[in-house]
Amino acid sequence: MPLYVLMTRLAPESLHDAKGRRAAGKEWLQKVRSACPEVKFVAHYALLGPYDFMDIYDAPDAETAHKISLISRSEGALTAESWPALAYDEFLRVLEKVEG
């Protein structure tokens, strides 16, 4: 299954309440699991920098990745970007094919 990375940025005011953030995160995950039951989350990280969170997940296709980004935006994320990702070994295999 293809691997995707979801980069999310929230409104600053939503990051000051740990209990509220935990509840909102659980609600978001419930909506994603309901709309996209085939998605398997690999990792979830809080970040320093231009994004607040990074999720790594397996999804069957780009349409499903779009759904996850749309759910994130509808649940209050200022930005939500899903990027396709390749494991490094897979990238090297693709590179070898390009080199001919």
C-alpha positions as CSV (number, residue, x, y, z in Angstrom):
1,M,0.0,0.0,0.0
2,P,1.4,3.5,-0.8
3,L,2.9,5.5,2.0
4,Y,1.8,9.1,2.7
5,V,2.9,11.9,5.1
6,L,0.3,14.3,6.4
7,M,1.8,17.7,7.5
8,T,-0.6,19.7,9.6
9,R,-0.6,23.2,11.0
10,L,-3.2,24.3,13.6
11,A,-4.4,27.7,14.8
12,P,-2.1,28.9,17.6
13,E,-5.0,29.1,20.1
14,S,-5.8,25.4,19.7
15,L,-2.3,24.4,21.1
16,H,-2.7,25.9,24.6
17,D,-5.1,23.4,26.1
18,A,-3.7,19.8,26.4
19,K,-7.0,18.2,27.4
20,G,-8.9,20.0,24.6
21,R,-6.1,19.1,22.1
22,R,-6.2,15.4,23.2
23,A,-10.0,15.4,22.7
24,A,-9.8,17.1,19.3
25,G,-7.1,14.6,18.2
26,K,-9.2,11.7,19.2
27,E,-12.3,13.1,17.5
28,W,-10.2,13.7,14.3
29,L,-8.9,10.1,14.4
30,Q,-12.4,8.7,14.8
31,K,-13.6,10.6,11.8
32,V,-10.7,9.5,9.7
33,R,-11.1,5.8,10.7
34,S,-14.8,6.1,9.9
35,A,-14.3,7.6,6.5
36,C,-11.2,5.7,5.6
37,P,-11.1,2.4,7.5
38,E,-8.5,1.0,5.1
39,V,-5.9,3.5,6.3
40,K,-3.1,2.3,8.6
41,F,-1.3,4.8,10.7
42,V,2.5,4.2,11.1
43,A,3.5,7.2,13.2
44,H,2.4,10.5,14.7
45,Y,4.8,13.3,15.7
46,A,4.5,16.8,17.2
47,L,7.0,19.1,15.5
48,L,8.9,22.3,15.9
49,G,8.9,24.5,12.8
50,P,6.3,25.5,10.2
51,Y,4.1,22.4,10.9
52,D,2.7,21.3,14.2
53,F,2.1,17.6,13.5
54,M,3.3,14.9,11.1
55,D,1.4,11.7,10.5
56,I,2.8,8.8,8.4
57,Y,0.2,6.4,7.1
58,D,-0.5,3.8,4.5
59,A,-3.5,4.4,2.2
60,P,-4.7,2.6,-0.9
61,D,-4.6,5.6,-3.2
62,A,-4.3,9.4,-3.6
63,E,-8.1,9.8,-3.3
64,T,-8.0,8.4,0.3
65,A,-5.1,10.7,1.1
66,H,-7.2,13.7,-0.1
67,K,-10.0,12.6,2.2
68,I,-7.7,12.6,5.2
69,S,-6.4,16.1,4.3
70,L,-10.0,17.3,3.8
71,I,-11.1,15.9,7.1
72,S,-8.2,17.6,8.8
73,R,-9.1,21.0,7.3
74,S,-12.8,20.5,8.2
75,E,-11.7,19.8,11.8
76,G,-9.9,23.0,12.2
77,A,-6.4,22.6,10.7
78,L,-5.2,25.8,9.0
79,T,-3.2,23.7,6.6
80,A,-3.1,19.9,5.9
81,E,-0.9,18.5,3.2
82,S,-0.6,14.9,2.2
83,W,2.6,13.9,0.4
84,P,3.3,10.6,-1.2
85,A,6.5,9.0,0.2
86,L,8.8,6.2,-0.9
87,A,11.0,4.2,1.4
88,Y,14.7,5.0,0.6
89,D,15.3,1.5,-0.8
90,E,12.4,1.9,-3.1
91,F,13.7,5.3,-4.2
92,L,17.0,3.7,-5.1
93,R,15.3,1.0,-7.2
94,V,13.4,3.7,-9.1
95,L,16.7,5.7,-9.5
96,E,18.4,2.6,-11.0
97,K,15.6,2.2,-13.5
98,V,15.9,5.9,-14.5
99,E,19.7,5.6,-14.9
100,G,19.0,2.7,-17.4
